[in-house]
């Protein structure tokens, strides 16, 4: 069995008393608090690139790019403009949980990605401001996602849009050439894939957990509503016809009709890329960011990378598809950094000039930049790209955590998949209504 | 393990005390009193810093609404504890511990059997000892991943069963009952070795003459086990049961790595971790951890009451 407790039950009582005393003394010393003295600091863009100096540590989730030297190449290019700044990278595999602990100290790098755990109102306590909302929004998208009291605290280097990554060849073999426009058409298409090809029509990636959370980013696509997040804060996300209900119902039906993999509990994310590229899997709900990785997998497996396609959620408003464009992780400057100018320089350069966007076929955060090649079909089909207003985003996250529903966490969708394949008692309506009840009750208790 | 060595040291004479006719001067006595503490300084500092201080901290957090990172935290009094005891869904996960409890019964019996058999002269004895103990040496994360492949659709288990003509075509981690049984099975596979070594050590500390005498009296193997081995290793047996029960209540790494608590495999510790790191309710999670600690202490206390740890005297 698992053993987590140590056994030290045999010590005499006196020794235990001494230890308790020692522990108590130590606790007094151990109680620490993060000082808020630097609150409200700014990270100003340097005027003269040649005079900025210092060594900055950049935290990232891109373990792969740090290992294969891509990040160092970016740093080398950066040094051509900023010769005196030395950039060091730290890639964290389990970013969210590791950074959370580090942020209890002052030592969390000079440039970092704003973790989801930090409440938006607390941004000024942890990050230096990059400028006012007014001056930044002219040039950049997504500024509202990190704006607190008119000041912007982060900038995402890439924007992403959710969508189905699919194997064009398999879909064509199944006789589907047009994108489905309703969930029912989508299910019919998957059925055709199942009956006419050997491919698994849809792959949930249940075991990797996070791919299931991307279903939440359907929000906004169904209703084509830029106020979708505000609706989450104010209403029931699983009300009849609401975006999340449509999404979750589709996921449920895919699994319930046997259109997903046979054993979701032992799926393998890394292997799924190659399998989709080879045509063993037909479809996965992910995001634009995934296309590069799937094409890489195709190249490595020796199949045609152009088979990897990307399509929007099967829902239309007035005959038009909508796709939500949202920022990836936002980069920010540590408020305790000794080299804020250098850190700011890195963020600006990485966003504007590094080429990271093009390398990842991502949507540029610069307003005037062209769309990536992945989204060419979107332009041709006239898919409308919308940016959902995030003014109430912090509130939604608070409701999400407080209610333990977890729309940004994998748990309830894992339960949904279990429900759909009969490994859990209940029915879809009861399940979604229960989520809605918990959500709205928490809304009330937080609102009062 | 620490337990055993402590015991062993306790029975051996501490040091051959030389006859000392004249009482030592006060200074020397004082120094003698201080000396052991000097030796203990380093381990005690480590123990306090890394075991007791965090526990005290955890108890302190359990009375707050801390989210794990925000510099502000509010004192909520016993609010977290009220929440834990009024939300039945938080305790439902203890049903999962039942699987691990059942598995520990299997595990103890198997370990006892192997330890007994291998304490006699068997061919390839040391080899088998190694085989049994080996799984315990492997990192728990690695075990989790290995067994994910093992239970995969068409994975090792299915292929092995296929060799014997059985074609179960069963998603082993697919439904709650089979998933929990599989995970508990992995747990047995992993911790059997440790129990086995504990038992083997205890059995080998029984003086060999007893067996010889028993054999002369015509006792068979089962009688030897029943009247010599079983009573001889009683303290270790009790200890193992206590550890198994507390281990079952706090099962964590294998289900966490293999299923992440999906499909009804969520244990109390996984739930606590999710509260702390997924929903950012560090205060509530600390309270849950304290409650688990208290439950384990209680179970241990009850067990010690039922089976008191008396001195065993075989000779």
Boltz contact constraints between the chains, C-beta under 6 A:
constraints:
  - contact:
      token1: [A, 1]
      token2: [B, 100]
      max_distance: 6.0
  - contact:
      token1: [A, 1]
      token2: [B, 104]
      max_distance: 6.0
  - contact:
      token1: [A, 1]
      token2: [B, 187]
      max_distance: 6.0
  - contact:
      token1: [A, 1]
      token2: [B, 191]
      max_distance: 6.0
  - contact:
      token1: [A, 1]
      token2: [B, 244]
      max_distance: 6.0
  - contact:
      token1: [A, 1]
      token2: [B, 247]
      max_distance: 6.0
  - contact:
      token1: [A, 1]
      token2: [B, 248]
      max_distance: 6.0
  - contact:
      token1: [A, 2]
      token2: [B, 247]
      max_distance: 6.0
  - contact:
      token1: [A, 2]
      token2: [B, 251]
      max_distance: 6.0
  - contact:
      token1: [A, 2]
      token2: [B, 252]
      max_distance: 6.0
  - contact:
      token1: [A, 3]
      token2: [B, 243]
      max_distance: 6.0
  - contact:
      token1: [A, 3]
      token2: [B, 247]
      max_distance: 6.0
  - contact:
      token1: [A, 4]
      token2: [B, 250]
      max_distance: 6.0
  - contact:
      token1: [A, 5]
      token2: [B, 246]
      max_distance: 6.0
  - contact:
      token1: [A, 7]
      token2: [B, 3]
      max_distance: 6.0
  - contact:
      token1: [A, 22]
      token2: [B, 48]
      max_distance: 6.0
  - contact:
      token1: [A, 23]
      token2: [B, 48]
      max_distance: 6.0
  - contact:
      token1: [A, 23]
      token2: [B, 52]
      max_distance: 6.0
  - contact:
      token1: [A, 23]
      token2: [B, 53]
      max_distance: 6.0
  - contact:
      token1: [A, 23]
      token2: [B, 56]
      max_distance: 6.0
  - contact:
      token1: [A, 26]
      token2: [B, 48]
      max_distance: 6.0
  - contact:
      token1: [A, 26]
      token2: [B, 53]
      max_distance: 6.0
  - contact:
      token1: [A, 27]
      token2: [B, 53]
      max_distance: 6.0
  - contact:
      token1: [A, 27]
      token2: [B, 56]
      max_distance: 6.0
  - contact:
      token1: [A, 30]
      token2: [B, 53]
      max_distance: 6.0
  - contact:
      token1: [A, 34]
      token2: [B, 71]
      max_distance: 6.0
  - contact:
      token1: [A, 97]
      token2: [B, 277]
      max_distance: 6.0
  - contact:
      token1: [A, 100]
      token2: [B, 68]
      max_distance: 6.0
  - contact:
      token1: [A, 100]
      token2: [B, 69]
      max_distance: 6.0
  - contact:
      token1: [A, 103]
      token2: [B, 69]
      max_distance: 6.0
  - contact:
      token1: [A, 117]
      token2: [B, 69]
      max_distance: 6.0
  - contact:
      token1: [A, 117]
      token2: [B, 280]
      max_distance: 6.0
  - contact:
      token1: [A, 122]
      token2: [B, 70]
      max_distance: 6.0
  - contact:
      token1: [A, 209]
      token2: [B, 260]
      max_distance: 6.0
  - contact:
      token1: [A, 262]
      token2: [B, 153]
      max_distance: 6.0
  - contact:
      token1: [A, 263]
      token2: [B, 153]
      max_distance: 6.0
  - contact:
      token1: [A, 263]
      token2: [B, 171]
      max_distance: 6.0
  - contact:
      token1: [A, 263]
      token2: [B, 174]
      max_distance: 6.0
  - contact:
      token1: [A, 265]
      token2: [B, 173]
      max_distance: 6.0
  - contact:
      token1: [A, 265]
      token2: [B, 174]
      max_distance: 6.0
  - contact:
      token1: [A, 266]
      token2: [B, 148]
      max_distance: 6.0
  - contact:
      token1: [A, 266]
      token2: [B, 152]
      max_distance: 6.0
  - contact:
      token1: [A, 401]
      token2: [B, 279]
      max_distance: 6.0
  - contact:
      token1: [A, 401]
      token2: [B, 280]
      max_distance: 6.0
  - contact:
      token1: [A, 404]
      token2: [B, 279]
      max_distance: 6.0
  - contact:
      token1: [A, 409]
      token2: [B, 278]
      max_distance: 6.0
  - contact:
      token1: [A, 414]
      token2: [B, 262]
      max_distance: 6.0
  - contact:
      token1: [A, 418]
      token2: [B, 263]
      max_distance: 6.0
  - contact:
      token1: [A, 423]
      token2: [B, 175]
      max_distance: 6.0
  - contact:
      token1: [A, 423]
      token2: [B, 263]
      max_distance: 6.0
